[in-house]
């Protein structure tokens, strides 16, 4: 088998149609269409748009695909959440592996080549680290398809020693929910100390503190500057930024930028009553402020068909679409948040269509990035390190034929995208 593959007739993000030559898992060079590549394997991608493959920077695989079993709780969504928190151990390790594998397969088919999952430890009965071990085994099994980063999320009452054991079990990052502790600031300091001892990056769930006068992400930014913590710190959720008026928001964003923290917004996460009026990651004001300040910004899906989001689709293009809607940002900015920017936050090598980039690529049948984000086409080809790992297609046979009386799509001889 040759180590060189040519993607022929594919559209690049800038609109040019070219042949893209891949060699040894990276983009080697780009050629004009029509120049033959002797002795190389070729994949015809005429009609496809070639993009850096998306990644998933924030997920909960331990809960993925559990909506059916616990969603029937007579108390509805809140009852389902209480049911999960009270007895997550009802889902054994065999079931966890099956569900996580299915969710990762779905994400891979949709284009994702790297996933960061948060795993609760120290909650419920049974061996608290077994879930981490199961996902470590799954990471090894699927390493040719995608990267899997495991974030251990200790409960506030879990001992330091038990939390550190997660890294021997297979976790690579430390997470946490400081707002669930009796003293959130003390818990944040503890997590910083543990991450420093384990020499791992920190990725925290941050939103409301019990004391509503304290904004969790601003408090973390101050703690980071005082502590001198030198590793990557990521703040996920941060919906409360949307409560701030412009002058206060500007000061908080300045503190975030100075702390070199990254932020992950989760536009599909349902809000509870306390946050009903707050858009995910704060909506257009905070998103624009974060981007203008140069804060590393990504977006994730958070939940895949569990009690908190029964309709989670495991599709980064949908996440980008939601981010455009809630944040009023461009398609380029939204897609970067689920691809290039997210990869940088996750510490992954640069991927894309430029020579020298890793050939983690998504080819999607669309004529532009905006069309791809808008329509989330079914026709996709996913490459991981230059090798095709998934190819899906969907055929559409329109029932309506002939010319539209409204003249839609006839301007300049163009056909409506949905009728192609």
C-alpha positions as CSV (number, residue, x, y, z in Angstrom):
1,X,0.0,0.0,0.0
2,X,1.4,3.4,-1.0
3,X,2.0,6.1,1.7
4,X,0.8,8.8,-0.8
5,X,-2.8,9.6,-1.6
6,X,-4.2,12.4,-3.8
7,X,-7.5,13.9,-3.1
8,X,-8.6,15.0,-6.5
9,X,-10.9,17.9,-7.5
10,X,-11.6,19.1,-4.0
11,X,-12.5,22.6,-3.0
12,X,-10.2,24.3,-0.5
13,X,-11.6,26.7,2.1
14,X,-10.6,29.7,0.0
15,X,-12.7,28.4,-2.9
16,X,-10.0,27.1,-5.1
17,X,-10.5,23.6,-6.6
18,X,-7.3,21.6,-6.4
19,X,-5.7,18.2,-6.0
20,X,-4.3,17.7,-2.4
21,X,-1.5,15.3,-2.0
22,X,-1.1,13.5,1.3
23,X,2.1,11.7,2.3
24,X,2.9,9.9,5.6
25,X,-0.1,11.3,7.4
26,X,0.4,15.0,6.5
27,X,-0.4,17.3,3.6
28,X,2.5,17.2,1.3
29,X,1.6,19.7,-1.4
30,X,-1.3,21.1,-3.5
31,X,-1.5,20.8,-7.3
32,X,-3.7,22.2,-10.0
33,X,-6.4,19.9,-11.2
34,X,-5.4,17.9,-14.3
35,X,-1.8,17.3,-13.4
36,X,-1.4,13.5,-13.1
37,X,0.2,11.9,-10.1
38,X,1.8,8.7,-11.4
39,X,1.7,5.7,-9.1
40,X,-0.4,7.2,-6.4
41,X,-3.7,6.2,-5.0
42,X,-6.5,8.7,-5.6
43,X,-9.8,9.6,-4.0
44,X,-12.2,11.6,-6.2
45,X,-13.7,14.4,-4.1
46,X,-15.3,16.4,-6.8
47,X,-18.1,18.5,-5.3
48,X,-16.7,18.3,-1.8
49,X,-15.3,21.1,0.4
50,X,-12.1,20.1,2.3
51,X,-11.8,21.4,5.9
52,X,-9.6,20.7,9.0
53,X,-11.4,17.9,10.8
54,X,-13.4,19.1,13.8
55,X,-12.7,17.9,17.3
56,X,-14.9,17.6,20.4
57,X,-13.3,19.5,23.3
58,X,-16.0,18.9,26.0
59,X,-18.1,15.7,26.4
60,X,-19.4,13.4,29.0
61,X,-19.0,9.8,27.7
62,X,-19.9,8.2,31.0
63,X,-23.5,9.5,30.5
64,X,-23.7,9.2,26.7
65,X,-26.7,7.4,25.2
66,X,-28.4,6.9,28.6
67,X,-31.6,8.9,27.9
68,X,-33.8,5.8,27.1
69,X,-33.2,4.0,30.3
70,X,-33.5,6.9,32.7
71,X,-35.5,9.3,30.6
72,X,-38.7,7.4,31.5
73,X,-38.5,8.7,35.0
74,X,-42.1,10.0,35.8
75,X,-40.6,13.3,37.2
76,X,-39.3,14.2,33.7
77,X,-35.9,15.7,33.0
78,X,-35.2,16.8,36.5
79,X,-36.1,13.4,37.8
80,X,-33.8,11.8,35.3
81,X,-30.9,14.0,36.4
82,X,-31.6,13.1,40.0
83,X,-31.8,9.4,39.0
84,X,-28.4,9.6,37.4
85,X,-26.7,11.4,40.3
86,X,-28.2,9.0,42.8
87,X,-27.2,5.8,41.0
88,X,-24.8,6.1,38.1
89,X,-23.4,2.7,39.1
90,X,-26.5,1.0,37.6
91,X,-24.7,1.3,34.3
92,X,-21.9,-1.3,34.5
93,X,-18.5,-1.2,32.8
94,X,-19.7,-3.4,29.9
95,X,-22.5,-1.0,29.3
96,X,-20.2,2.0,29.6
97,X,-17.9,0.6,27.0
98,X,-20.7,-0.2,24.6
99,X,-22.3,3.3,24.9
100,X,-19.0,5.1,24.7
101,X,-17.9,3.1,21.7
102,X,-21.2,3.9,19.9
103,X,-21.0,7.6,20.7
104,X,-17.4,7.8,19.5
105,X,-18.3,5.9,16.3
106,X,-21.1,8.4,15.6
107,X,-18.7,11.4,16.2
108,X,-16.1,9.8,13.9
109,X,-18.6,9.3,11.1
110,X,-19.5,13.0,11.5
111,X,-15.9,14.1,11.1
112,X,-14.4,14.3,14.6
113,X,-10.8,13.0,15.0
114,X,-10.2,13.9,18.7
115,X,-12.4,13.9,21.8
116,X,-12.0,15.3,25.3
117,X,-14.3,13.6,27.8
118,X,-14.9,14.4,31.4
119,X,-15.4,11.4,33.7
120,X,-16.9,11.7,37.2
121,X,-14.9,9.8,39.9
122,X,-15.8,9.4,43.5
123,X,-19.5,9.5,42.9
124,X,-21.8,6.6,43.7
125,X,-21.0,3.0,44.6
126,X,-18.4,0.6,43.1
127,X,-14.9,1.2,41.9
128,X,-14.6,4.9,41.2
129,X,-11.7,4.6,38.7
130,X,-13.1,1.7,36.7
131,X,-14.8,4.1,34.2
132,X,-11.4,5.8,33.6
133,X,-9.8,2.4,33.0
134,X,-12.6,1.4,30.6
135,X,-12.1,4.5,28.5
136,X,-8.3,4.1,28.6
137,X,-8.8,0.7,27.0
138,X,-11.2,2.2,24.5
139,X,-8.6,4.9,23.7
140,X,-6.1,2.2,22.9
141,X,-8.5,0.3,20.7
142,X,-9.5,3.4,18.7
143,X,-6.2,5.2,18.4
144,X,-6.1,4.8,14.6
145,X,-9.5,6.5,14.4
146,X,-9.3,9.3,16.9
147,X,-7.5,10.8,19.9
148,X,-9.3,10.4,23.2
149,X,-8.4,12.7,26.1
150,X,-9.7,11.7,29.5
151,X,-10.4,14.3,32.2
152,X,-10.9,13.0,35.7
153,X,-13.5,15.0,37.6
154,X,-13.2,14.3,41.3
155,X,-16.1,15.1,43.6
156,X,-15.3,17.7,46.3
157,X,-15.3,15.0,49.0
158,X,-12.8,12.7,47.2
159,X,-9.4,12.6,48.9
160,X,-6.3,14.0,47.2
161,X,-4.8,10.6,47.1
162,X,-7.8,9.0,45.4
163,X,-8.0,11.8,42.9
164,X,-4.3,11.4,41.9
165,X,-4.9,7.7,41.4
166,X,-7.0,8.6,38.3
167,X,-3.8,9.4,36.4
168,X,-2.4,5.9,37.0
169,X,-5.7,4.5,35.8
170,X,-5.4,6.4,32.5
171,X,-6.6,10.0,32.9
172,X,-4.6,12.8,31.3
173,X,-6.2,15.9,32.7
174,X,-7.8,17.1,35.9
175,X,-11.3,18.5,36.0
176,X,-13.7,19.6,38.7
177,X,-16.9,21.4,39.7
178,X,-15.8,23.9,42.4
179,X,-19.4,25.2,42.7
180,X,-20.5,21.9,44.3
181,X,-18.0,22.3,47.2
182,X,-18.9,24.0,50.5
183,X,-16.1,26.5,49.8
184,X,-15.7,26.9,46.0
185,X,-12.6,29.0,46.2
186,X,-10.8,26.5,48.5
187,X,-11.8,23.7,46.1
188,X,-10.4,25.6,43.1
189,X,-7.1,26.1,45.0
190,X,-7.1,22.3,45.8
191,X,-7.6,21.4,42.2
192,X,-4.8,23.8,41.1
193,X,-2.5,22.1,43.6
194,X,-3.5,18.6,42.5
195,X,-3.0,19.4,38.8
196,X,0.4,20.9,39.7
197,X,1.4,17.7,41.6
198,X,0.3,15.5,38.8
199,X,1.8,17.8,36.1
200,X,-1.4,17.8,34.1
201,X,-3.6,20.5,32.5
202,X,-6.8,21.6,34.3
203,X,-10.2,21.8,32.7
204,X,-13.0,23.1,35.1
205,X,-16.7,23.4,34.9
206,X,-17.3,27.0,35.8
207,X,-20.5,28.9,36.2
208,X,-22.4,30.1,39.2
209,X,-20.9,30.1,42.7
210,X,-23.2,29.8,45.7
211,X,-22.3,33.4,46.4
212,X,-23.8,35.1,43.3
213,X,-21.6,38.1,43.9
214,X,-18.5,36.0,42.9
215,X,-18.1,35.2,39.2
216,X,-16.3,31.9,39.1
217,X,-14.3,32.5,35.9
218,X,-13.1,35.9,37.1
219,X,-12.1,34.4,40.5
220,X,-10.2,31.6,38.7
221,X,-8.4,34.2,36.6
222,X,-7.3,36.0,39.7
223,X,-6.1,32.8,41.4
224,X,-4.1,31.8,38.3
225,X,-2.2,35.1,38.3
226,X,-1.4,34.8,42.0
227,X,-0.5,31.0,41.9
228,X,1.9,31.1,39.0
229,X,0.3,27.8,37.7
230,X,2.2,27.2,34.5
231,X,0.0,24.6,32.7
232,X,-3.0,25.0,30.4
233,X,-6.2,25.9,32.3
234,X,-9.6,25.7,30.5
235,X,-12.9,27.1,31.8
236,X,-15.9,25.4,30.4
237,X,-19.5,26.7,30.3
238,X,-19.0,30.3,31.6
239,X,-22.6,31.2,30.8
240,X,-22.7,33.8,33.5
241,X,-20.5,36.1,31.4
242,X,-23.8,37.0,29.8
243,X,-25.1,38.6,33.0
244,X,-22.4,41.3,32.9
245,X,-22.8,44.8,31.5
246,X,-20.2,45.9,29.0
247,X,-17.9,47.7,31.4
248,X,-17.8,44.8,33.9
249,X,-17.5,42.3,31.0
250,X,-14.5,44.2,29.6
251,X,-12.7,43.9,33.0
252,X,-13.4,40.2,33.4
253,X,-12.4,39.4,29.8
254,X,-9.2,41.4,30.4
255,X,-8.5,39.3,33.5
256,X,-9.2,36.1,31.5
257,X,-6.8,37.1,28.7
258,X,-4.1,38.1,31.2
259,X,-4.4,34.7,32.9
260,X,-3.9,32.9,29.6
261,X,-6.9,30.8,30.3
262,X,-8.9,29.1,27.5
263,X,-12.7,29.2,27.4
264,X,-15.0,26.5,26.0
265,X,-18.6,27.4,25.3
266,X,-21.3,24.8,25.1
267,X,-24.2,26.2,23.0
268,X,-26.4,23.1,23.2
269,X,-26.4,22.8,27.0
270,X,-29.9,23.4,28.4
271,X,-30.1,26.1,31.0
272,X,-31.8,25.6,34.3
273,X,-34.2,28.1,35.8
274,X,-31.4,30.2,37.3
275,X,-29.8,30.7,33.9
276,X,-32.9,30.8,31.7
277,X,-32.1,34.2,30.3
278,X,-28.4,33.5,29.8
279,X,-27.2,32.3,26.4
280,X,-24.5,29.6,26.4
281,X,-21.1,31.1,26.9
282,X,-22.8,34.4,27.3
283,X,-24.2,35.1,23.9
284,X,-22.9,37.7,21.4
285,X,-21.5,40.2,23.8
286,X,-19.1,37.8,25.6
287,X,-18.2,35.9,22.5
288,X,-17.1,39.0,20.6
289,X,-15.3,40.3,23.7
290,X,-13.4,37.1,24.2
291,X,-12.4,36.8,20.5
292,X,-11.3,40.5,20.3
293,X,-9.2,40.0,23.4
294,X,-7.5,37.0,21.9
295,X,-8.8,34.5,24.4
296,X,-8.5,31.0,23.1
297,X,-12.1,30.0,22.4
298,X,-13.6,26.6,21.5
299,X,-17.1,25.1,21.5
300,X,-18.3,21.6,22.4
301,X,-21.3,19.4,22.4
302,X,-21.3,18.5,26.2
303,X,-24.0,15.8,26.1
304,X,-25.0,13.0,23.7
305,X,-28.5,11.8,24.3
306,X,-28.5,11.8,28.0
307,X,-30.7,13.3,30.7
308,X,-29.4,16.8,30.2
309,X,-29.7,16.8,26.4
310,X,-31.8,14.0,25.0
311,X,-31.3,15.3,21.4
312,X,-27.5,15.6,21.4
313,X,-26.4,14.6,17.9
314,X,-22.6,14.3,18.3
315,X,-22.1,16.6,15.3
316,X,-19.6,19.4,15.4
317,X,-21.2,21.1,12.4
318,X,-24.4,21.4,14.5
319,X,-22.4,22.8,17.4
320,X,-20.9,25.4,15.0
321,X,-24.4,26.3,13.8
322,X,-25.7,26.8,17.3
323,X,-22.7,28.9,18.1
324,X,-23.4,31.2,15.2
325,X,-27.0,31.5,16.3
326,X,-26.3,32.2,20.0
327,X,-23.1,34.2,19.5
328,X,-23.9,36.0,16.3
329,X,-20.4,35.2,14.9
330,X,-19.3,34.3,11.4
331,X,-19.2,30.8,10.0
332,X,-15.4,31.0,9.9
333,X,-15.2,31.9,13.6
334,X,-17.8,29.2,14.6
335,X,-16.0,26.5,12.6
336,X,-12.6,27.5,14.0
337,X,-14.1,27.0,17.5
338,X,-14.9,23.4,16.8
339,X,-11.7,22.7,14.8
340,X,-8.4,24.7,14.7
341,X,-9.0,26.7,17.9
342,X,-10.2,23.6,19.8
343,X,-7.3,21.6,18.6
344,X,-4.9,24.2,19.9
345,X,-6.6,24.2,23.3
346,X,-6.4,20.4,23.4
347,X,-2.7,20.5,22.6
348,X,-3.1,18.8,19.3
349,X,-0.8,19.4,16.2
350,X,-2.1,21.8,13.6
351,X,-4.4,20.1,11.0
352,X,-5.8,21.4,7.8
353,X,-5.1,21.9,4.1
354,X,-1.8,23.7,4.2
355,X,1.4,21.8,3.4
356,X,2.9,20.3,6.5
357,X,-0.3,20.2,8.4
358,X,-1.5,16.9,9.8
359,X,-4.0,15.3,7.4
360,X,-6.9,15.1,9.9
361,X,-9.5,16.3,7.4
362,X,-13.2,16.4,6.7
363,X,-14.5,16.5,3.2
364,X,-18.2,17.5,3.1
365,X,-20.5,17.9,0.1
366,X,-21.0,21.7,0.1
367,X,-20.0,24.7,-2.0
368,X,-18.9,26.9,1.0
369,X,-18.3,26.7,4.7
370,X,-21.5,28.6,5.4
371,X,-23.5,26.1,3.4
372,X,-21.8,23.2,5.3
373,X,-22.6,24.7,8.7
374,X,-26.2,25.6,7.7
375,X,-27.2,22.3,6.1
376,X,-24.9,19.8,7.9
377,X,-24.8,17.5,4.8
378,X,-24.8,13.8,5.2
379,X,-22.2,13.3,2.5
380,X,-18.9,13.3,4.4
381,X,-15.4,11.7,4.0
382,X,-13.3,11.7,7.2
383,X,-9.5,11.2,7.1
384,X,-7.3,10.6,10.1
385,X,-3.6,11.0,9.5
386,X,-4.3,10.8,5.8
387,X,-6.3,7.5,6.0
388,X,-10.0,7.3,5.3
389,X,-11.7,6.2,8.5
390,X,-15.3,6.9,7.6
391,X,-17.4,7.6,4.5
392,X,-21.1,8.4,4.7
393,X,-23.6,9.5,2.1
394,X,-27.2,10.4,1.8
395,X,-29.2,10.5,-1.4
396,X,-32.0,13.0,-1.8
397,X,-34.8,12.6,-4.4
398,X,-36.8,15.8,-4.5
399,X,-40.6,15.3,-5.0
400,X,-40.9,18.8,-6.4
401,X,-39.6,19.2,-10.0
402,X,-39.7,21.9,-12.6
403,X,-39.1,25.7,-12.3
404,X,-40.2,27.6,-9.3
405,X,-42.8,30.3,-9.9
406,X,-41.0,32.5,-7.5
407,X,-37.8,32.4,-9.5
408,X,-35.8,31.3,-6.5
409,X,-32.5,29.8,-7.5
410,X,-32.7,31.1,-11.1
411,X,-30.5,34.1,-10.5
412,X,-27.3,33.8,-12.5
413,X,-28.4,30.3,-13.4
414,X,-27.8,28.9,-9.9
415,X,-29.7,26.0,-8.5
416,X,-30.9,26.0,-4.9
417,X,-28.5,24.2,-2.7
418,X,-31.2,21.8,-1.5
419,X,-32.0,20.7,-5.0
420,X,-28.5,19.7,-6.0
